[in-house]
Amino acid sequence: MSGHSKWSTIKHKKAATDAKRGKLFTKLSKEIIVAAKQGGGDPEMNFRLRMAIQIAKDANMPADNIDRAVKKGSGESSDGEVMLEITYEGYGPGGVGIMLETLTDNKNRTVSDIRSTLTRAGGNMAESGAVAWQFEQKGVIVVDVPEEEAEDMALIAIDAGADDFETYDGTLHIYSEPGSLEGIRTTLNQSEAEISSTELSLIPSSTIMLESSKAIQTLRLLDTLEELEDVQKVYSNADFPEDALVTFQAG
């Protein structure tokens, strides 16, 4: 899982910058809108909406933005826009598998953007199911915690139902079955954990460690895919050497 934790940590750091925050809020709003459309505007009765709102709060999205998105999705303020949820699969440099979750009102635009981005990086689109079998949906909680306290916090999460954990760069990544996610988060909150994010993610069953040049190429590809208008989340089974991570973050 280490590739996931490395990329996840980089994403959260980048999302903290002003330049990235506007795009992040747009993606979070789209998820709230779709969740409210599908299951209604009451978070207590709609798990997906409850999760979407929590993720938005973790990202410090203003409460007014969240309320507007809920109202839009539940029909209180609707513009008739129809959003399609489509998952695409592809391959990147070094043969790594890539999964892309999208929300779009124009499927042709989305496919074109993803295909051209993959092709420019030396990758390609994959048939449905060719990559997906390598991934499993998991709940993921990221906690900011000093290294010396990480194991104690992880044990609290394990006792609350977590399956696994790992640490990276001052963060603790806790993995669970989706149905256990909320209960674990509640327990961690009671333990005064500094939770930076909570989400459902696709976690690879195994990873491919890339050599440095391919790793940097892949990191840039994943970053570019994340920037695409219709792409909500990007996952891969790549793992990255530390020197490649340093080079990528430097520039």
C-alpha positions in Angstrom: 0.0 0.0 0.0 3.0 2.3 0.3 2.6 3.7 -3.2 -0.9 4.9 -2.2 0.2 6.6 0.9 3.0 8.4 -0.8 0.8 9.7 -3.6 -2.0 10.5 -1.2 0.3 12.6 1.1 1.6 14.5 -1.9 -2.0 15.2 -3.1 -3.0 16.6 0.3 0.0 18.9 0.4 -0.7 20.2 -3.1 -4.4 20.7 -2.3 -3.4 23.0 0.5 -2.1 25.6 -2.0 -4.5 28.3 -3.1 -4.0 27.4 -6.8 -5.2 23.9 -6.2 -8.0 24.6 -3.7 -10.5 26.1 -6.2 -10.3 23.0 -8.4 -10.6 20.7 -5.4 -13.7 22.5 -4.1 -15.3 22.1 -7.6 -14.7 18.4 -7.5 -16.0 18.1 -3.9 -19.2 20.0 -4.9 -19.8 17.7 -7.8 -19.6 14.7 -5.5 -22.0 16.2 -3.0 -24.5 17.1 -5.8 -24.5 13.6 -7.2 -24.7 12.0 -3.8 -27.7 14.2 -2.9 -29.4 13.5 -6.2 -29.1 9.8 -5.7 -29.9 9.4 -2.1 -31.7 12.6 -1.0 -30.4 15.6 0.9 -30.5 14.2 4.4 -27.0 13.1 5.4 -28.3 11.0 8.2 -30.2 8.8 5.7 -27.6 9.0 2.9 -24.1 7.4 3.6 -22.5 8.7 0.4 -23.7 12.2 1.1 -22.5 12.0 4.7 -19.1 10.9 3.5 -18.9 13.6 0.8 -19.8 16.3 3.3 -17.1 15.0 5.7 -14.5 15.0 3.0 -15.4 18.6 2.1 -15.2 19.6 5.7 -11.8 17.9 6.0 -10.6 20.0 3.0 -11.9 23.2 4.8 -14.6 23.8 2.2 -16.8 26.7 3.3 -20.1 25.6 4.8 -22.1 27.8 2.4 -20.5 26.0 -0.5 -21.5 22.6 1.0 -25.1 23.8 1.7 -25.5 25.1 -1.9 -24.2 21.8 -3.3 -26.6 19.7 -1.2 -29.6 22.0 -2.2 -28.6 21.7 -5.8 -28.4 18.0 -5.7 -31.6 17.5 -3.7 -33.6 19.6 -6.2 -34.0 22.7 -4.1 -31.8 24.6 -6.5 -31.6 22.5 -9.7 -30.4 23.5 -13.2 -31.3 20.2 -14.8 -27.7 19.2 -15.3 -27.2 15.4 -15.6 -23.9 14.0 -14.4 -22.7 10.6 -15.3 -20.5 8.5 -13.1 -18.0 6.5 -15.2 -14.8 4.7 -14.2 -12.1 4.4 -16.7 -9.0 2.2 -16.7 -5.6 2.6 -18.3 -1.9 1.9 -18.2 0.9 4.3 -17.5 4.8 4.3 -17.8 6.3 1.0 -16.8 3.0 -0.8 -17.2 1.4 0.5 -14.0 -2.4 0.2 -13.8 -4.4 3.4 -13.4 -8.1 3.8 -12.3 -10.0 7.0 -12.9 -13.3 7.9 -11.3 -15.1 10.6 -13.2 -18.3 12.7 -13.0 -19.2 14.2 -16.4 -21.9 15.8 -18.4 -20.0 15.0 -21.6 -18.7 11.5 -22.0 -16.9 12.2 -25.3 -15.0 15.1 -23.8 -14.0 13.0 -20.8 -12.7 10.0 -22.9 -10.8 12.3 -25.2 -9.1 14.2 -22.4 -8.1 11.0 -20.6 -6.9 9.2 -23.7 -4.8 12.1 -25.0 -3.3 12.6 -21.5 -2.3 8.9 -21.2 -1.0 8.8 -24.8 1.3 11.8 -24.3 2.8 10.1 -21.2 3.4 6.9 -23.1 0.4 5.1 -21.6 -3.0 4.0 -23.1 -6.6 3.3 -22.2 -7.5 -0.2 -21.1 -10.5 -2.4 -21.6 -13.1 -2.5 -18.7 -11.9 -4.9 -16.1 -8.3 -5.2 -17.3 -7.0 -3.1 -14.4 -9.9 -3.0 -11.9 -9.4 -6.6 -10.7 -6.1 -5.4 -9.1 -7.9 -3.0 -6.8 -10.2 -3.2 -3.8 -12.4 -0.5 -2.3 -11.2 0.4 1.2 -11.9 3.1 3.8 -8.9 5.3 4.3 -8.3 7.7 7.2 -5.2 9.9 7.2 -4.0 11.2 10.6 -1.3 13.8 11.2 0.7 12.4 14.1 4.3 12.4 15.3 6.2 9.3 14.4 6.6 8.3 18.1 2.9 8.4 18.6 1.8 6.7 15.4 1.8 3.1 16.6 -0.4 3.9 19.6 -2.9 5.7 17.4 -2.8 2.8 14.9 -3.6 0.3 17.7 -6.6 2.4 18.7 -7.8 2.2 15.1 -7.2 -1.6 14.9 -9.2 -2.1 18.1 -12.0 -0.1 16.5 -12.0 -2.3 13.4 -9.2 -1.2 11.1 -7.5 -3.8 8.9 -4.1 -2.3 8.4 -2.0 0.9 8.7 1.2 2.5 7.5 3.1 5.6 8.2 4.7 8.1 5.8 6.1 11.6 6.2 4.5 12.5 9.5 1.1 10.9 8.6 -0.6 7.7 9.6 -2.7 6.0 6.9 -5.4 3.7 8.4 -7.2 1.1 6.1 -10.6 -0.5 6.8 -13.6 -2.1 5.2 -15.9 0.6 3.9 -18.6 -0.2 6.5 -16.2 0.3 9.4 -14.9 3.7 8.3 -17.3 5.9 10.2 -17.0 4.0 13.5 -13.2 4.2 13.3 -13.3 7.9 12.6 -15.5 8.4 15.6 -13.2 6.5 17.9 -10.2 8.4 16.6 -12.0 11.7 17.2 -12.7 10.7 20.8 -8.9 10.1 21.1 -8.3 13.6 19.8 -6.6 12.5 16.7 -5.7 15.2 14.1 -7.6 13.7 11.1 -6.7 15.3 7.9 -8.9 13.2 5.5 -11.4 10.4 5.4 -12.4 8.8 2.2 -13.3 5.6 0.3 -10.4 4.7 -2.0 -9.4 2.0 -4.4 -6.3 0.2 -3.0 -4.1 -2.0 -5.2 -3.5 -5.6 -4.0 0.2 -5.2 -5.0 2.4 -2.4 -6.3 5.0 -2.0 -9.0 8.2 -0.2 -7.8 9.3 2.1 -10.6 12.8 3.2 -11.4 13.4 6.9 -10.9 12.8 8.3 -14.4 9.6 6.3 -14.9 8.5 7.2 -11.4 8.8 10.9 -12.1 7.0 10.5 -15.4 4.2 8.6 -13.7 3.9 11.1 -10.9 3.5 13.9 -13.5 0.9 11.8 -15.3 -1.1 11.2 -12.2 -1.0 14.9 -11.4 -2.1 15.9 -14.9 -5.0 13.4 -14.8 -6.1 14.8 -11.4 -6.3 18.2 -13.0 -8.7 17.1 -15.7 -12.1 18.8 -15.4 -14.2 15.6 -15.2 -11.8 13.4 -13.1 -12.7 13.1 -9.5 -10.1 10.6 -8.3 -7.1 8.8 -9.7 -5.6 5.6 -8.3 -2.6 3.5 -9.4 -0.6 0.5 -8.4 2.7 2.4 -8.7 5.3 2.7 -6.0 7.9 5.4 -6.0 11.5 5.7 -4.8 12.2 8.5 -2.5 14.6 10.4 -4.9 11.8 10.5 -7.5 9.3 11.9 -4.9 11.8 14.6 -3.9 12.5 15.6 -7.5 8.7 15.7 -8.4 7.8 17.9 -5.4 10.7 20.2 -6.1 9.4 21.0 -9.4 
